[in-house]
Amino acid sequence: TMKRILIINLAFIGDVLLSTPVARALRHAYPQARIDMMTVPVAAPLAQRNPYIDEVIVYDKKGQHKKWKALWQLLRQIRSRNYDLAVCTNFALRGAMLAFFCGIPRRLGYAAQHGEWFLTDAVSPVRPPLRHEAENYLDVLQPLGLEAADFSLELALQADDVLPAAKEKEKADKPIVVLCPAGSYRRKSWTSDGYAKLMQKLSPQVSWYLIGGKAEAPYLQRIAAKAAVPVTVWSGTHTLPEVAGLMQQAALVISVDTAALHMAQAVHTPVLGLFGPTDPRIWGPRGAKDRVVWLQNC
């Protein structure tokens, strides 16, 4: 039986959230097991709010663990935990290599980027057409014979995560609407004029919050200036769990295809997903109250 399991996901925030069904399936199959997760630093705070994970190990591949000594110390630390199973949930070769060099006896992952050289059980990286990514992630568990019917995303927020948003809600006399206008690349985003007009149209009924990272701050301020309506901008000023806390207090989250869209689903707030070059059937929200606007061929 599996007593100690390490899930390795070295992708970004949205990918870590979309691997929730994998953690859930493992927890249901091995309820007594210790299940840890290794992530990159940016995704760690949300991985720590995954209700199926006991502990998060941070692998800082671009910073601290670039140095051989620090990397060796990390590998030794993981070796000392005597994991029975590693589950590499994304295609990156690095995760499979880490599992191998940590001496974990059974290693699941994908036959992608030569990862199969370092795995004991490699599954095909070929995805069926038009199957949601949260379901795709479960392919990695095929060698264990595990299946799942629950593909929902979850975050177990802590009291401190919701405090800033609760204070904002006290101030607001209207329902909060959170807008995340910027994706990982420009084609995912709508025009600043489009966002501004949307905000103007709904402004009398709602209290607007624009969210993004520090790098998006000028873009968010430009949208706010064009909209010329009351708006609060959160651009890298709060932690990811605090942003999730704001979404939990909101009546609606409007987001392009980016991590914010998955965060909103994980706190069960209705989502309006704005899609262009990516396919909402694979990446979109799936809740009963969620809606999608998809401008194809853009």
GIMOUR-V215321 format. One record per residue. N is the residue number from 1. RES is the residue in one small letter. SS is DSSP state (helix for helix, strand for strand, loop for the rest). Layout:
{{N RES SS} {N RES SS}}
//
This chain:
{{1 t loop} {2 m loop} {3 k loop} {4 r strand} {5 i strand} {6 l strand} {7 i strand} {8 i strand} {9 n loop} {10 l loop} {11 a loop} {12 f loop} {13 i helix} {14 g helix} {15 d helix} {16 v helix} {17 l helix} {18 l helix} {19 s loop} {20 t helix} {21 p helix} {22 v helix} {23 a helix} {24 r helix} {25 a helix} {26 l helix} {27 r helix} {28 h helix} {29 a helix} {30 y loop} {31 p loop} {32 q loop} {33 a loop} {34 r strand} {35 i strand} {36 d strand} {37 m strand} {38 m strand} {39 t strand} {40 v loop} {41 p helix} {42 v helix} {43 a helix} {44 a helix} {45 p helix} {46 l helix} {47 a helix} {48 q loop} {49 r loop} {50 n loop} {51 p loop} {52 y loop} {53 i loop} {54 d loop} {55 e strand} {56 v strand} {57 i strand} {58 v strand} {59 y loop} {60 d loop} {61 k loop} {62 k loop} {63 g loop} {64 q helix} {65 h helix} {66 k helix} {67 k loop} {68 w helix} {69 k helix} {70 a helix} {71 l helix} {72 w helix} {73 q helix} {74 l helix} {75 l helix} {76 r helix} {77 q helix} {78 i helix} {79 r helix} {80 s loop} {81 r loop} {82 n loop} {83 y loop} {84 d loop} {85 l strand} {86 a strand} {87 v strand} {88 c strand} {89 t loop} {90 n loop} {91 f loop} {92 a loop} {93 l helix} {94 r helix} {95 g helix} {96 a helix} {97 m helix} {98 l helix} {99 a helix} {100 f helix} {101 f helix} {102 c loop} {103 g loop} {104 i loop} {105 p loop} {106 r strand} {107 r strand} {108 l strand} {109 g strand} {110 y strand} {111 a loop} {112 a loop} {113 q loop} {114 h loop} {115 g helix} {116 e helix} {117 w helix} {118 f helix} {119 l loop} {120 t loop} {121 d strand} {122 a strand} {123 v strand} {124 s loop} {125 p loop} {126 v loop} {127 r loop} {128 p loop} {129 p loop} {130 l loop} {131 r loop} {132 h loop} {133 e helix} {134 a helix} {135 e helix} {136 n helix} {137 y helix} {138 l helix} {139 d helix} {140 v helix} {141 l helix} {142 q helix} {143 p helix} {144 l helix} {145 g loop} {146 l loop} {147 e loop} {148 a loop} {149 a loop} {150 d loop} {151 f loop} {152 s loop} {153 l loop} {154 e loop} {155 l loop} {156 a loop} {157 l loop} {158 q loop} {159 a helix} {160 d helix} {161 d helix} {162 v helix} {163 l helix} {164 p helix} {165 a helix} {166 a helix} {167 k helix} {168 e helix} {169 k helix} {170 e helix} {171 k helix} {172 a loop} {173 d loop} {174 k loop} {175 p strand} {176 i strand} {177 v strand} {178 v strand} {179 l strand} {180 c strand} {181 p loop} {182 a loop} {183 g loop} {184 s loop} {185 y loop} {186 r helix} {187 r helix} {188 k helix} {189 s loop} {190 w loop} {191 t loop} {192 s helix} {193 d helix} {194 g helix} {195 y helix} {196 a helix} {197 k helix} {198 l helix} {199 m helix} {200 q helix} {201 k helix} {202 l helix} {203 s loop} {204 p loop} {205 q loop} {206 v strand} {207 s strand} {208 w strand} {209 y strand} {210 l strand} {211 i strand} {212 g strand} {213 g loop} {214 k helix} {215 a helix} {216 e helix} {217 a helix} {218 p helix} {219 y helix} {220 l helix} {221 q helix} {222 r helix} {223 i helix} {224 a helix} {225 a helix} {226 k helix} {227 a helix} {228 a loop} {229 v loop} {230 p loop} {231 v strand} {232 t strand} {233 v strand} {234 w strand} {235 s strand} {236 g loop} {237 t loop} {238 h loop} {239 t loop} {240 l helix} {241 p helix} {242 e helix} {243 v helix} {244 a helix} {245 g helix} {246 l helix} {247 m helix} {248 q helix} {249 q helix} {250 a loop} {251 a loop} {252 l strand} {253 v strand} {254 i strand} {255 s strand} {256 v strand} {257 d loop} {258 t loop} {259 a helix} {260 a helix} {261 l helix} {262 h helix} {263 m helix} {264 a helix} {265 q helix} {266 a helix} {267 v loop} {268 h loop} {269 t loop} {270 p loop} {271 v strand} {272 l strand} {273 g strand} {274 l strand} {275 f strand} {276 g loop} {277 p loop} {278 t loop} {279 d loop} {280 p helix} {281 r helix} {282 i helix} {283 w helix} {284 g loop} {285 p loop} {286 r loop} {287 g loop} {288 a loop} {289 k loop} {290 d loop} {291 r strand} {292 v strand} {293 v strand} {294 w strand} {295 l loop} {296 q loop} {297 n loop} {298 c loop}}
//
